[in-house]
Amino acid sequence: METQARALELTSTLTCPLCGHVESETMPTDACQWFYDCKGCGGVLKPKPGDCCVFCSYGTVPCPPVQQGDGCCS
């Protein structure tokens, strides 16, 4: 059975749960992003319990390791 590699999406749109500000950001491929400063209200976003990064919690696209099926970043 042939496996087809899937291209990673590296841009995710974050929505701040504090103020609703929406911002598209490029995700790092070599590390998790545990904190994000909202450009709308200045609040600091942190991952929800059970999520590995802010993109998995508040983004439209999960982080690259999760997309690849490798699970959360370490």
C-alpha distances in whole Angstrom, upper triangle without the diagonal:
4,7,10,13,16,19,22,25,28,30,31,35,37,39,42,43,46,47,44,44,41,40,37,36,33,31,31,28,30,32,32,35,37,40,41,44,45,46,48,50,49,48,45,42,40,37,37,37,33,32,32,33,35,32,30,34,35,33,31,28,27,27,24,23,23,21,18,18,20,23,27,28,30
4,6,10,13,16,19,22,25,28,29,32,34,37,40,41,45,46,43,42,39,37,34,33,30,29,29,25,27,29,30,33,35,38,39,42,42,44,46,48,47,46,43,40,39,35,36,36,33,31,30,31,33,30,29,32,34,31,29,26,25,25,22,21,21,19,17,17,19,22,26,27,29
4,6,9,13,15,18,21,24,25,29,31,34,36,38,41,42,39,39,35,34,30,29,27,25,25,22,24,26,26,29,32,34,35,38,39,40,42,44,43,42,39,36,35,32,32,33,29,27,27,28,30,27,25,29,30,27,25,22,21,21,18,18,18,15,13,14,16,19,22,23,26
4,6,10,13,16,19,21,23,26,29,31,34,36,39,40,37,36,33,31,28,27,24,23,23,20,22,25,25,28,30,33,33,36,36,38,39,42,41,40,38,35,34,31,32,32,29,27,26,27,28,25,24,27,28,25,23,20,20,20,17,17,17,14,12,14,16,19,22,23,26
4,7,9,13,15,18,20,23,26,29,32,33,37,37,34,33,30,28,25,23,21,19,19,16,19,21,22,24,27,30,30,33,33,34,36,39,38,37,35,32,31,28,29,30,27,24,23,24,25,22,21,25,26,23,21,17,17,16,13,14,14,11,9,12,14,17,19,20,23
4,6,9,12,15,17,20,22,25,28,30,33,34,31,30,26,25,21,20,18,17,17,15,18,20,20,22,25,27,27,30,30,31,33,35,35,34,32,29,28,25,27,28,25,22,21,21,22,19,18,22,22,19,17,14,14,14,11,12,12,9,8,11,13,16,18,19,22
4,7,9,12,14,18,20,24,27,29,32,32,29,28,24,22,19,17,15,14,15,13,16,18,19,20,24,25,25,28,28,28,31,33,32,32,30,27,27,24,26,28,25,22,21,20,21,17,18,21,21,18,16,13,13,13,10,12,13,9,9,13,14,17,18,18,22
4,6,9,11,15,17,20,23,25,28,29,26,25,21,19,16,14,12,10,11,10,13,15,15,17,20,22,21,24,24,25,27,30,29,28,26,23,23,21,23,24,22,19,17,17,17,14,14,18,18,15,13,10,10,9,6,9,10,7,8,11,13,14,15,15,19
4,6,8,11,14,17,20,22,25,26,23,21,18,16,12,11,9,9,11,10,14,15,15,16,19,20,19,22,21,22,24,27,26,26,24,21,21,19,21,23,22,18,17,16,15,12,13,16,15,12,10,7,9,8,7,11,11,8,10,13,15,16,16,16,20
4,7,10,13,16,19,21,24,24,22,20,16,14,10,8,6,5,8,8,12,13,13,13,16,17,16,19,19,19,22,24,23,23,21,19,19,18,20,23,21,18,16,14,14,10,12,15,15,11,11,8,9,8,7,11,12,10,12,15,16,16,16,15,18
4,7,10,13,16,19,21,21,18,16,13,10,7,6,4,6,9,11,14,15,14,13,16,17,15,17,16,17,19,21,21,21,20,17,18,17,20,23,22,18,17,14,13,10,12,14,13,9,9,7,9,9,10,14,14,12,15,17,18,18,17,17,21
4,6,10,13,15,18,18,15,14,10,8,6,6,6,7,11,12,16,15,13,12,15,15,13,15,14,15,17,19,19,18,17,15,16,15,17,20,19,15,15,12,10,7,9,11,9,5,5,5,8,8,10,14,13,12,15,17,18,17,16,17,20
4,7,10,13,15,15,12,10,7,5,4,6,9,10,14,16,19,18,16,14,16,15,12,14,12,13,14,16,17,16,16,14,15,15,16,20,20,16,17,14,11,8,11,11,8,5,5,7,10,11,14,17,16,15,19,20,21,20,19,19,22
4,6,9,12,12,9,8,6,5,6,7,10,11,14,17,19,17,15,12,13,12,9,11,9,11,11,13,14,13,12,10,12,12,13,17,18,14,15,12,8,7,9,9,5,4,7,9,10,12,15,17,16,16,20,21,22,20,18,18,21
4,6,9,8,6,6,5,7,9,11,14,14,18,20,22,20,17,15,15,14,11,12,9,10,10,12,13,12,12,10,12,13,13,17,18,16,17,14,10,10,11,9,6,7,8,12,13,15,18,21,19,19,23,24,24,22,20,21,24
4,5,6,5,5,7,9,11,13,16,16,19,22,23,21,18,15,14,12,10,9,7,9,8,9,10,8,9,7,10,12,12,16,18,16,17,14,10,11,13,10,7,9,12,15,15,17,20,22,21,22,25,26,26,24,21,22,24
4,6,6,8,10,12,15,16,19,19,21,24,26,23,19,17,15,13,12,12,10,12,11,10,12,9,10,8,10,11,11,15,17,15,17,15,11,13,13,10,8,11,13,16,17,18,22,23,22,23,26,26,27,24,22,23,25
4,6,8,11,13,17,18,21,21,23,26,28,25,21,18,17,14,12,11,9,11,9,8,10,7,9,9,12,13,13,17,19,18,19,17,13,15,17,13,11,14,17,19,20,21,25,26,25,26,30,30,30,27,24,25,27
4,6,9,12,15,17,21,21,24,27,29,26,23,20,19,16,14,12,9,10,7,6,9,9,11,11,14,16,16,20,23,21,22,19,15,17,18,15,12,15,17,20,21,22,26,28,27,27,31,31,32,29,27,27,29
4,6,10,13,15,19,20,23,26,28,25,22,19,19,17,14,13,10,11,8,9,12,11,13,12,15,16,16,20,22,20,21,18,15,15,17,14,11,12,14,17,19,21,24,26,25,25,29,29,30,27,25,26,29
4,7,10,13,16,18,21,24,26,24,21,18,18,16,12,11,7,7,5,8,10,11,13,12,15,17,18,21,23,21,21,18,14,14,17,15,11,12,14,17,18,20,23,25,24,24,28,29,30,28,25,26,28
4,7,10,14,15,18,21,24,22,20,17,18,16,12,12,9,9,8,11,13,13,14,13,16,16,18,21,23,20,20,17,13,12,15,14,10,9,11,13,16,17,20,23,22,22,25,26,27,25,24,24,27
4,6,10,12,15,19,21,20,18,15,16,14,11,11,8,8,9,12,13,13,14,13,16,16,18,22,23,20,19,16,13,11,15,14,11,9,11,13,15,16,18,21,21,20,23,25,26,24,23,22,25
4,7,10,13,16,19,18,16,14,16,15,12,13,11,11,13,16,16,16,16,15,17,17,19,23,23,19,19,15,13,10,14,14,11,9,9,10,13,13,15,19,18,18,21,23,24,23,21,21,24
4,6,9,12,15,14,13,11,14,13,10,12,11,11,14,16,16,16,15,14,15,16,18,22,22,18,17,13,11,9,13,14,12,9,10,10,12,11,13,16,17,16,19,21,21,21,19,18,21
4,7,9,12,12,12,11,14,14,12,14,14,15,17,20,19,19,18,16,17,17,20,23,22,18,16,13,12,10,13,15,14,11,12,11,12,10,11,14,15,14,17,19,19,19,18,16,19
4,6,9,9,9,8,12,12,11,14,15,16,19,21,19,19,17,15,15,14,17,20,19,15,13,10,10,8,11,13,12,10,11,9,9,7,8,11,12,12,14,16,16,16,14,13,15
4,6,6,7,7,11,13,12,15,17,18,21,23,21,21,18,16,16,15,19,21,20,16,13,11,12,10,13,15,15,13,15,13,11,8,8,10,12,13,14,16,15,15,13,11,13
4,6,8,10,13,15,16,19,21,22,25,26,25,24,21,19,18,17,20,21,20,16,13,12,14,12,13,17,17,15,16,13,11,8,6,8,11,11,11,14,12,13,12,10,12
4,7,10,13,15,16,20,22,23,26,28,25,25,21,20,18,17,20,21,20,17,13,13,15,14,15,18,19,17,19,16,14,10,9,9,12,13,13,15,13,14,12,9,10
4,7,9,12,14,17,19,21,24,25,23,21,18,17,15,14,17,18,17,14,10,9,12,12,13,15,17,16,18,16,13,9,9,9,12,14,14,15,13,13,10,7,8
4,6,9,11,15,17,19,22,22,20,19,15,13,11,10,13,15,14,11,7,6,8,9,10,12,13,13,16,14,11,8,9,9,11,13,14,15,13,11,8,6,8
4,6,7,11,13,16,18,19,16,15,12,10,9,9,12,14,14,11,8,5,6,8,10,11,12,12,15,13,11,9,11,12,13,15,17,18,16,14,11,9,11
4,7,10,13,16,18,18,16,13,10,8,6,6,10,12,12,10,7,5,6,9,10,10,11,13,16,15,13,11,14,14,15,17,19,19,18,15,12,10,11
4,7,10,13,15,14,12,10,6,6,5,7,11,13,15,12,11,8,7,10,12,11,11,13,17,16,15,14,16,17,18,20,22,22,21,19,15,14,15
4,6,9,12,12,9,8,6,5,7,9,13,16,17,14,13,9,7,9,12,11,10,11,15,15,15,14,17,18,18,20,22,23,23,20,17,16,18
4,6,9,9,6,6,5,6,9,12,15,18,20,18,17,13,10,13,16,14,12,14,17,18,18,17,20,22,22,23,26,27,26,24,21,20,21
4,5,6,5,5,6,7,11,13,16,19,21,18,18,15,11,13,16,14,11,13,16,17,18,18,21,23,23,24,27,28,28,25,23,22,24
4,6,6,8,10,11,14,17,19,23,25,22,21,18,14,15,18,17,14,15,17,19,20,20,23,25,25,26,29,30,30,28,25,25,27
4,6,8,11,12,16,18,20,23,25,23,23,19,16,17,20,18,14,15,18,20,22,22,25,28,27,27,31,32,32,30,27,27,29
4,5,9,11,14,17,19,22,25,23,23,20,16,18,20,18,15,17,20,22,23,23,27,29,28,29,32,33,33,31,28,27,29
4,7,9,13,16,18,21,24,22,21,18,15,17,20,18,15,17,20,22,22,22,25,27,27,28,31,32,32,29,26,25,27
4,6,10,13,15,18,21,19,19,16,13,15,18,15,13,16,19,21,21,21,24,26,25,27,30,30,30,27,24,23,25
4,7,10,12,15,18,16,16,13,10,13,15,13,12,15,18,19,19,18,22,23,22,24,27,27,27,24,21,20,21
4,7,9,12,15,12,13,10,7,10,12,9,9,11,15,16,15,15,19,20,19,21,24,24,23,21,18,17,19
4,7,9,11,9,9,7,6,10,10,8,9,12,16,16,14,14,18,18,17,20,22,22,21,18,15,15,16
4,6,8,6,6,5,5,8,7,6,8,11,14,14,12,12,15,15,14,17,19,19,18,15,12,12,14
4,6,6,8,8,8,10,9,6,9,12,15,15,13,14,18,17,15,18,21,19,19,15,13,14,16
4,6,8,10,11,13,11,9,12,15,18,18,15,16,19,18,16,19,21,19,19,15,12,14,15
4,7,9,11,13,10,9,13,15,17,16,13,14,17,15,13,16,18,16,15,11,9,12,13
4,6,8,9,6,6,10,11,14,13,10,10,13,12,10,13,16,14,13,10,7,10,12
4,7,8,7,8,11,12,15,13,10,9,11,10,9,12,14,13,12,9,5,6,8
4,5,5,7,9,10,13,11,9,7,11,11,10,13,15,15,14,11,8,8,10
4,5,5,6,7,11,11,9,9,12,13,12,14,17,17,17,14,12,12,14
4,5,5,4,7,7,6,6,10,11,10,11,14,15,15,13,11,12,15
4,6,6,8,7,5,6,10,10,8,10,13,13,13,11,9,11,14
4,6,9,9,8,10,13,14,12,14,17,17,17,14,12,13,16
4,7,9,9,11,15,16,14,15,19,19,19,17,15,16,19
4,5,7,9,12,14,13,13,16,17,18,16,15,16,19
4,7,10,12,15,13,12,16,17,18,17,16,18,21
4,7,9,11,10,8,12,13,15,14,14,15,19
4,7,8,6,6,10,11,12,10,10,11,15
4,6,6,6,9,10,10,9,8,9,12
4,5,5,6,9,9,9,9,9,13
4,5,5,6,5,6,6,6,10
4,5,5,6,5,6,8,11
4,5,8,8,10,11,15
4,5,8,10,11,14
4,5,9,11,14
4,7,8,10
4,7,9
4,6
4
